[in-house]
Amino acid sequence: MKRQLSRKSRAVSRRDLFCVGGVTAAAGALSSFPAVAAPGRTEPPPDVYTRLGVRPFINCTATLTINGGSRMLPEVIEAIEQASHYHVDLDELMEGAGKRLAELLKVEWAIVTSGAAAALSHATVACIAGTDPEKMKQVPDLTGLKNEVVVPKSSQNEYFHAVRATGVRMIEVDSEEELRSALGPQTAMVIVLGTRWDKPRLSLAEVAPIAKAAGVPVLVDGAADYLIVPNPYIAEGADLVAYSGGKITRGPQSAGLLIGREDLVRAAFANSAPHHAFGRMMKVGKEEIVGMVTAVEVWFSQRNIESEYKLWEGWYDHISAKIQSVDGVSTRVRGPGRGSPFPSLSVEWDLSRIGLTAGEIGQKLLGGNPRIKAHASGDGNSLLIRPAAMKPEEYKQVADRLLEIFRNAPKPRDHSPAPPAGDVSGRWDVEVKFVRGEASHLLFLEARGNEIHGTHIGTRQRTDLKGSIDGDKVRLRGMMPFQGTRVAYDFEGTLSGDRMSGKLGLDEYPSATWTAVRRSA
């Protein structure tokens, strides 16, 4: 596997790291606490969770926020604990943190934010309002202000909701010609998703020269990436880059970074907490600021991503050797990619020999002791293990548990569906009841034996869907498009004459219930 980073490529030596004062010296009140504290702590029991009825798990999903993000470094935990004992002026602290981070990252300026999403919001407002107090107070009312953000279609994703929240209109483009046409007097900025491992259509290298010629700043969402000096995105023409602190950097889960042009980064901080502007609600505390700076210091002084790659691949070798002893199980290592700047392990199995779906294996992993969380869901025959949040030795427990599950898997079952209890073809008026709120939808269905195809019309959008009927059990699934992203609708229910009803799965959102009545005409 081609490695992405070496110690030499960072261009920062240990001497560079410690020849200037740390953020705590700039903050004043914390000047006596070391930039990188010695770990020296044993892991406490998980009582803070178990007393609330929550059981922790071995995290094989890497840095997903919903699963707690990555593991904070011991030095970061120590720094946060020490910082909590003192009070400082937040403006002074961020000034000291910005200076220290800029020195470490070799950029004009940097701030700590409450996650990468907050960095996106702050950067957007900085490009709209700058540090003009009247404009800052006006956002998100963009009357008379720049109110458009241009985004390549290949970069669109759910996280850009943080940009739209500022009130801007997102304009999607899919070619250099469309980009040039979209840039105008109302354009506040262009945003591009970090793509160091892919070659997407309309990449940063293509976007940046066009945006610069038009005088429009470019922001890169590099949330999942790791830190490199010199910064590859800025070298390609980006003005601003946002990073998550709670992913591969292993800083506070609630922290992030915004780096780049000093005027824009300073404007981003002016529009964020503790100042009374749009970003006031995206507060980052003194503990997260100090913890984030410490994580960056440790990154350049002690960590080596190549060594971590080799360590994780050793874990994969152990897991693979164990579970491939079961007939029908195979594994392969995937290289780094967008959103996963590290190798991951794909585990696959033959459903004709092992009668368990990915979702069923996922349930068994979570139901065991210890609990194990992996990318294992749905009706498929594969799961993904990503290592960035796993603790040493946990890979052995993962291997043993997977081996146990595969060895004791039931024989493949007959998946032939029962004859349909009725023909679901036609128009159906659907009432959806959410945890809070209701909505009227439409389904236009056509059944061919046990297969169902059709159209789902929601409150704002429509999409194709497909599914099946097994006896009286109906399942339909579609992906509703919205602002360059999609929302999954998974209808599961029972057919009874001209009525259907059941549960509606909405992926990460709270599930709902649905009732459908066939319209006769």
TORGUPA-285331 format. One line per field, with one value per residue (C-alpha): residue in one letter; x, z, y. Coordinates in Angstrom, 3 decimals, padded with zeros to 6 digits. Each point is the difference from the previous one (the first is absolute). Layout:
r = c(A	...)
u = c(X	...)
w = c(Z	...)
v = c(Y	...)
END
This chain:
r = c(M	K	R	Q	L	S	R	K	S	R	A	V	S	R	R	D	L	F	C	V	G	G	V	T	A	A	A	G	A	L	S	S	F	P	A	V	A	A	P	G	R	T	E	P	P	P	D	V	Y	T	R	L	G	V	R	P	F	I	N	C	T	A	T	L	T	I	N	G	G	S	R	M	L	P	E	V	I	E	A	I	E	Q	A	S	H	Y	H	V	D	L	D	E	L	M	E	G	A	G	K	R	L	A	E	L	L	K	V	E	W	A	I	V	T	S	G	A	A	A	A	L	S	H	A	T	V	A	C	I	A	G	T	D	P	E	K	M	K	Q	V	P	D	L	T	G	L	K	N	E	V	V	V	P	K	S	S	Q	N	E	Y	F	H	A	V	R	A	T	G	V	R	M	I	E	V	D	S	E	E	E	L	R	S	A	L	G	P	Q	T	A	M	V	I	V	L	G	T	R	W	D	K	P	R	L	S	L	A	E	V	A	P	I	A	K	A	A	G	V	P	V	L	V	D	G	A	A	D	Y	L	I	V	P	N	P	Y	I	A	E	G	A	D	L	V	A	Y	S	G	G	K	I	T	R	G	P	Q	S	A	G	L	L	I	G	R	E	D	L	V	R	A	A	F	A	N	S	A	P	H	H	A	F	G	R	M	M	K	V	G	K	E	E	I	V	G	M	V	T	A	V	E	V	W	F	S	Q	R	N	I	E	S	E	Y	K	L	W	E	G	W	Y	D	H	I	S	A	K	I	Q	S	V	D	G	V	S	T	R	V	R	G	P	G	R	G	S	P	F	P	S	L	S	V	E	W	D	L	S	R	I	G	L	T	A	G	E	I	G	Q	K	L	L	G	G	N	P	R	I	K	A	H	A	S	G	D	G	N	S	L	L	I	R	P	A	A	M	K	P	E	E	Y	K	Q	V	A	D	R	L	L	E	I	F	R	N	A	P	K	P	R	D	H	S	P	A	P	P	A	G	D	V	S	G	R	W	D	V	E	V	K	F	V	R	G	E	A	S	H	L	L	F	L	E	A	R	G	N	E	I	H	G	T	H	I	G	T	R	Q	R	T	D	L	K	G	S	I	D	G	D	K	V	R	L	R	G	M	M	P	F	Q	G	T	R	V	A	Y	D	F	E	G	T	L	S	G	D	R	M	S	G	K	L	G	L	D	E	Y	P	S	A	T	W	T	A	V	R	R	S	A)
u = c(000.000	001.287	000.574	-001.322	002.336	003.470	001.666	002.165	-003.005	-001.416	002.877	-000.340	002.705	-000.249	002.267	-002.425	-002.791	001.505	002.064	-003.032	-002.308	-003.180	-003.536	-000.087	002.765	-001.961	-003.067	001.874	-001.886	000.974	003.646	001.233	-001.642	002.050	-000.876	-000.122	-000.872	001.167	-002.835	000.604	-003.626	-001.672	-003.344	-002.890	-003.083	-002.935	-002.239	-000.985	-001.778	-001.182	-001.771	-002.122	-000.760	002.401	002.499	003.195	001.298	003.166	-000.127	000.895	-001.635	002.972	-000.980	-003.770	-001.452	-003.075	002.317	002.077	002.636	003.597	001.856	001.410	003.724	001.059	001.897	-003.186	-002.021	002.661	000.095	-003.789	-000.040	002.691	-001.663	-003.268	001.607	000.621	-001.800	001.348	-001.202	-001.268	001.210	003.484	-000.077	-001.076	002.680	002.635	-001.477	-000.144	003.641	001.130	-002.046	001.185	003.614	-000.592	-001.996	002.011	-003.118	-000.981	-002.489	-002.166	-002.819	-001.578	-003.704	-002.732	000.550	000.584	-003.665	000.327	003.143	-002.066	-002.659	002.525	001.938	-003.183	-001.004	003.548	-000.287	-003.441	000.378	003.701	000.326	-002.564	-002.156	-003.196	000.351	000.997	-003.142	-002.162	000.937	-001.906	-002.134	002.104	-001.954	002.503	002.877	001.708	-002.295	001.314	002.488	001.120	000.717	001.138	-002.545	002.716	000.542	-003.622	-000.652	-002.149	002.502	-000.498	-003.225	002.368	000.571	-003.669	-000.896	001.529	-002.772	001.941	-001.272	002.161	000.654	001.115	002.325	001.446	002.507	002.483	-002.408	-002.832	002.353	000.996	-003.652	-001.003	002.579	-001.325	-000.517	-002.175	002.552	001.393	002.277	000.557	000.104	001.718	000.182	003.499	001.047	003.635	-000.715	-002.432	-000.078	-003.519	-001.536	000.701	002.727	001.647	002.826	-002.597	-002.177	002.594	001.436	-003.484	-001.186	003.144	-000.362	-003.482	001.232	-002.047	001.468	000.167	-000.756	000.976	-001.823	002.850	-001.734	001.231	003.506	003.174	002.323	002.886	002.613	-000.015	-003.772	-000.879	-003.326	001.443	002.816	-002.660	-001.675	-002.435	-000.444	-001.499	000.062	-002.212	001.048	-001.625	001.852	-001.644	000.993	003.491	001.623	-001.537	-000.736	-003.264	-003.015	-001.741	002.863	001.147	002.398	-000.343	003.292	001.128	-000.128	000.445	-002.661	-002.650	000.918	-000.034	-003.362	-001.283	000.939	-001.592	-003.261	000.202	-000.361	000.577	-000.976	-003.629	-000.324	-001.391	002.439	-000.711	-001.810	003.034	001.998	003.437	001.260	003.418	000.508	-000.663	002.293	002.913	-000.762	-000.043	003.331	001.486	-001.238	001.712	003.214	-000.040	-000.758	003.209	002.216	-000.905	-002.307	000.868	-002.914	002.038	000.742	-003.686	-000.880	002.393	-001.390	-003.577	000.951	001.510	-003.375	-001.631	002.446	-000.991	-003.741	000.289	002.010	-002.650	-003.218	001.196	000.334	-003.786	-000.975	-001.600	001.536	002.481	001.627	001.811	001.697	-001.227	002.335	-000.674	-002.850	-002.273	-001.192	002.341	003.652	001.163	-000.254	-003.181	-000.900	-002.882	-001.416	-002.159	-001.737	-001.880	-003.717	-000.395	002.176	-000.600	-003.625	000.430	-000.438	002.223	-002.782	-000.399	003.734	-000.035	-002.710	001.966	003.131	-001.913	-001.827	003.130	002.389	001.956	-002.235	001.575	-001.123	000.933	-001.294	-002.390	-003.586	-002.513	-000.558	003.474	002.896	002.825	001.045	002.755	002.455	001.714	002.656	000.590	-002.006	000.963	002.169	003.040	-000.922	-003.669	000.664	000.470	-003.455	-001.466	001.687	-001.205	-003.572	-000.229	001.478	-002.616	-002.836	001.156	000.646	-003.434	-001.887	-003.185	-000.246	-001.312	-003.736	-002.492	-000.556	-002.695	-002.845	-003.578	-002.580	-001.318	-003.080	-001.306	000.887	001.439	-000.016	-001.649	-000.001	000.267	-000.656	002.478	-000.213	003.306	000.182	003.397	001.054	-000.973	-002.158	-001.958	000.185	-002.010	001.908	-000.925	001.129	-000.540	000.769	000.241	000.358	001.516	-000.250	001.869	001.858	-001.301	001.088	-001.413	000.213	-000.024	-001.166	000.825	-000.829	002.694	001.683	-000.616	002.095	-000.147	-000.373	000.080	-000.804	-001.712	-003.004	000.329	-003.483	-001.574	003.343	000.958	003.334	000.757	003.134	000.892	002.539	-001.642	002.326	000.427	002.636	002.518	-000.495	-002.544	-002.318	-000.779	-003.627	-000.401	-003.655	-000.695	-003.586	-002.900	-002.534	-003.664	-002.314	000.200	002.026	003.642	001.651	003.215	003.269	001.956	003.781	001.787	003.640	001.580	-003.289	-002.712	-002.200	-003.634	-003.200	-001.972	-003.446	-000.931	-003.434	-000.442	-001.847	-002.572	000.240)
w = c(000.000	-000.922	003.086	000.134	002.477	001.458	002.870	-002.459	-001.989	003.048	-000.080	003.736	002.347	003.714	000.453	-002.071	002.240	003.300	-000.984	000.421	002.971	000.177	-000.043	003.772	000.212	-002.279	002.131	003.081	002.803	-001.156	-000.657	002.487	-001.600	-002.621	-003.686	-000.070	003.317	000.912	-000.237	003.212	000.382	000.143	-001.696	002.432	000.053	-002.215	002.987	-001.367	-002.829	001.615	002.821	-002.755	-001.488	-002.920	-000.856	-001.767	-002.964	-001.899	-002.796	-003.386	-001.866	000.381	000.466	-000.524	002.220	000.880	001.474	002.017	-002.556	000.466	003.261	001.593	000.582	003.662	-000.333	-001.171	002.919	002.395	-001.631	000.160	003.668	000.842	-002.035	001.880	003.231	-001.291	-001.606	-002.879	-002.455	-003.064	-002.434	001.504	-000.030	-003.632	-000.956	001.684	-001.486	-003.470	000.163	001.227	-002.575	-002.818	001.001	000.116	-003.228	-001.920	-000.952	000.368	002.820	001.728	002.522	001.979	-000.698	001.432	-002.608	-003.753	-000.679	002.079	-001.948	-003.196	001.414	001.368	-003.272	-001.979	002.168	-000.137	-003.807	000.194	002.756	000.762	003.267	-000.778	003.187	-001.794	-002.566	002.713	001.977	-003.108	-000.880	-000.754	-001.624	-003.117	-001.536	-001.829	000.831	-002.039	000.244	-002.277	000.510	-002.986	000.429	-002.475	-000.313	000.892	003.339	001.178	003.320	003.124	001.980	-002.195	001.918	002.230	-002.958	-000.988	003.610	-000.467	-002.466	-003.243	-003.159	-001.181	-003.746	-001.321	-003.001	-001.927	-002.423	-000.293	-002.339	002.541	002.726	-001.952	-000.737	003.649	001.418	000.318	002.303	002.374	000.417	003.523	-000.468	-001.660	002.143	-000.991	001.823	000.824	-002.568	000.517	-000.730	-002.887	-003.355	-000.106	-002.789	000.621	002.608	002.059	-002.534	-002.659	002.210	001.727	-003.030	-001.276	003.430	000.583	-003.366	001.115	003.447	001.811	003.044	-000.061	003.089	000.216	002.331	001.051	003.154	-000.121	-001.284	002.029	000.305	-002.420	-000.261	-002.443	-000.283	-003.344	-000.387	000.582	-002.391	-002.641	000.487	002.915	002.206	002.938	001.180	002.689	002.019	002.678	003.293	001.120	-002.908	-001.011	001.961	003.191	001.633	001.782	-001.764	000.233	-001.596	-003.499	-001.859	-002.566	-001.603	-002.885	-000.963	003.105	-000.818	-000.651	002.972	002.351	-001.440	000.608	003.668	000.270	-001.231	002.480	003.779	002.373	-002.290	-000.654	-003.650	-002.030	001.473	003.645	000.466	-001.215	003.178	000.455	003.588	001.394	000.653	-003.639	-001.244	002.152	-000.770	-003.740	000.035	002.044	-002.528	-002.826	002.039	000.642	-003.653	-001.119	002.916	000.748	-002.585	-003.294	-002.228	-001.900	003.229	000.898	-003.426	000.557	003.480	-001.304	-002.880	002.570	001.737	-003.323	-000.558	003.370	-000.634	-003.527	001.069	002.600	-001.931	-003.382	001.637	-000.475	-003.456	-002.014	001.874	-001.717	000.776	-001.844	001.076	-001.574	-000.377	001.177	-001.671	000.378	003.602	001.052	-000.170	001.235	-001.046	000.887	-000.025	-002.074	001.239	-002.441	000.160	-002.276	000.777	-001.549	002.822	002.875	000.688	001.556	-001.527	000.882	002.112	001.962	000.649	001.083	002.541	001.328	000.386	001.936	002.071	001.236	002.825	-000.675	-002.405	-003.397	-002.444	-003.647	-003.367	-000.205	-001.086	-002.672	-001.954	-001.536	000.622	001.034	002.820	000.433	002.878	000.385	002.708	000.999	003.249	001.097	003.056	-000.017	000.447	-000.920	-003.454	001.654	001.554	-003.351	-001.709	002.643	-000.111	-003.799	-000.034	002.503	-002.031	-003.311	001.480	001.600	-002.885	-001.043	-003.331	-002.841	000.046	-002.848	-000.885	-002.561	000.753	000.501	-002.660	000.385	002.179	-002.501	-002.887	001.313	-003.396	-000.062	001.783	003.785	002.236	002.867	003.397	001.853	003.726	001.205	003.634	-000.451	-002.989	-002.768	-003.792	-002.989	-002.656	-003.147	-001.311	-003.577	-000.090	-002.624	001.107	-002.092	001.975	003.233	-001.322	000.410	-001.832	000.174	000.911	003.423	000.192	003.270	001.310	-002.122	-002.254	-001.858	-000.681	-001.470	002.400	-000.172	002.344	000.429	001.453	001.898	000.773	001.656	001.015	-002.064	-000.139	-002.119	-000.101	-001.723	000.326	000.009	-001.466	001.735	-000.479	-001.550	002.693	000.586	002.756	000.154	000.393	000.997	000.156	001.759	000.552	-000.485	-002.822	000.899	-002.973	-001.057	003.027	000.969	003.212	001.902	001.016	-002.001	000.437	-000.655	000.481	002.595	000.753	002.411	-001.576	-000.844	-000.682	-003.239	-001.195	-003.681	-001.608	-003.641	-002.071	-002.161	-003.039)
v = c(000.000	003.410	002.071	003.549	001.626	-000.288	001.788	001.915	001.279	001.723	002.479	000.567	-001.226	-000.617	003.033	002.120	-001.191	001.052	003.037	002.274	000.377	-002.057	001.310	-000.008	002.563	002.298	-000.482	001.174	-001.638	-003.491	000.730	-002.595	-003.023	-001.896	000.039	-003.809	-001.593	-003.484	-002.529	-001.948	-001.056	-003.365	-000.441	000.534	-002.241	001.081	000.807	003.414	-001.843	-003.205	001.847	001.589	-003.408	000.435	-002.740	001.108	-001.969	-000.758	002.555	-001.486	002.893	002.367	003.622	000.146	002.716	-002.065	-002.655	002.462	000.964	-001.058	-000.622	003.113	-000.187	-000.362	003.279	001.705	-001.379	001.241	003.446	000.330	-000.973	002.553	002.738	-000.512	001.260	003.538	002.919	002.040	002.617	-001.887	002.654	-000.184	-003.788	-000.231	002.527	-002.164	-003.177	001.549	001.040	-003.424	-001.898	002.259	-000.712	-003.742	-000.193	002.616	001.983	003.652	-000.572	-002.598	-000.245	-002.821	-000.551	-002.205	-002.682	000.163	000.854	003.165	000.855	-000.175	002.337	002.489	000.024	000.654	002.970	001.349	000.080	001.650	002.577	000.315	001.925	002.724	-000.064	001.038	-002.776	-002.463	000.791	-000.314	-003.603	-002.270	002.722	000.476	002.862	002.170	-002.394	-002.664	-002.989	-002.762	-002.820	-002.045	-003.716	-002.668	-002.798	-002.527	001.774	000.167	-001.754	000.137	002.040	003.053	000.610	001.990	002.337	000.252	000.817	003.457	000.858	-000.395	-001.640	-002.901	-000.008	-003.378	-000.193	-002.917	001.510	002.848	001.790	-000.262	001.218	003.113	000.767	-000.465	002.422	003.517	002.989	-002.067	-002.800	-000.089	-003.006	-003.363	-003.155	-003.252	-003.316	-001.203	-002.597	-000.927	-003.678	000.419	001.745	001.423	001.985	003.706	-000.362	002.733	000.274	000.869	002.199	002.174	001.866	000.860	001.185	002.053	001.717	001.040	001.113	-002.654	-001.854	-003.809	-002.103	-003.678	-002.382	-002.294	-001.238	-003.599	000.741	000.051	002.979	000.470	002.760	001.677	-000.201	-001.654	001.806	003.446	-000.899	-000.747	003.359	-000.317	003.071	-001.900	-003.629	-001.565	-003.065	-002.101	-000.214	-003.230	-002.203	-001.118	002.860	-001.490	003.321	000.885	-001.491	003.381	001.973	000.857	002.273	002.766	001.010	002.187	003.676	002.121	002.607	-002.665	-002.197	003.004	001.026	-003.525	000.260	003.452	-001.566	-002.887	-000.375	001.704	002.883	000.844	-000.905	-002.894	-002.532	000.814	-003.309	-001.981	000.429	-001.500	000.057	000.705	-003.712	-000.945	002.773	-001.159	-003.661	000.639	001.835	-002.830	-002.569	001.886	000.260	-003.738	-000.694	001.656	-001.021	-003.610	-001.556	-001.664	-000.907	-002.574	-001.872	000.109	-001.404	-002.904	-000.619	-000.142	-002.246	-002.355	-000.066	-000.839	-002.870	-001.474	000.399	-001.398	-003.035	-000.845	000.424	-001.292	-003.391	-000.181	-001.220	002.793	002.969	002.303	003.347	002.752	003.215	003.210	002.939	003.567	001.872	002.996	000.136	-002.829	001.059	-003.405	-003.660	-001.883	-003.688	-001.352	-003.312	-001.966	-003.354	-002.366	000.115	-003.455	-001.372	002.432	000.828	003.444	003.427	002.946	001.460	-003.233	-000.195	003.639	-000.808	-002.962	002.137	002.652	-002.577	-001.741	000.727	002.094	001.864	000.642	002.677	-000.544	001.168	-002.949	000.618	-000.908	-003.184	-000.223	-002.359	002.308	002.298	002.551	000.388	003.377	000.217	003.627	-000.165	-003.517	-000.511	-002.288	-003.666	000.571	-001.427	-003.409	000.188	001.018	-002.953	-002.475	001.270	-000.058	-003.511	-001.140	001.540	-001.473	-003.452	-000.126	001.602	-001.825	-001.744	002.165	000.327	-000.215	003.633	-000.693	002.444	-001.173	000.845	003.581	000.358	002.535	002.272	003.299	001.685	003.401	003.340	000.104	003.002	-000.190	001.676	000.147	000.696	001.157	000.304	003.642	000.914	-001.679	-000.046	-001.201	-001.942	-001.918	-003.385	-001.130	-003.726	-002.717	-003.614	-002.767	-003.201	000.610	003.051	003.538	003.140	003.474	003.658	001.641	003.612	001.701	003.454	001.674	-002.544	-003.235	-003.085	-003.469	-002.889	-003.739	-002.824	-003.325	-001.768	-003.287	-001.274	003.025	001.553	003.026	001.771	003.078	002.133	003.251	002.789	003.431	002.685	003.331	002.720	-002.360	-002.652	-002.768	-001.171	-003.728	-001.068	-003.652	-001.058	-003.296	-001.051	-002.374	-000.120	-000.477	000.454	003.645	001.087	-000.249	001.140	-000.411	001.588	002.550	-000.073	003.292	-000.972	002.319	001.765	-001.225	-002.664	000.741	-001.945	-000.063	-000.930	-000.234	-000.239	-000.982	002.574	-001.771	002.305)
END
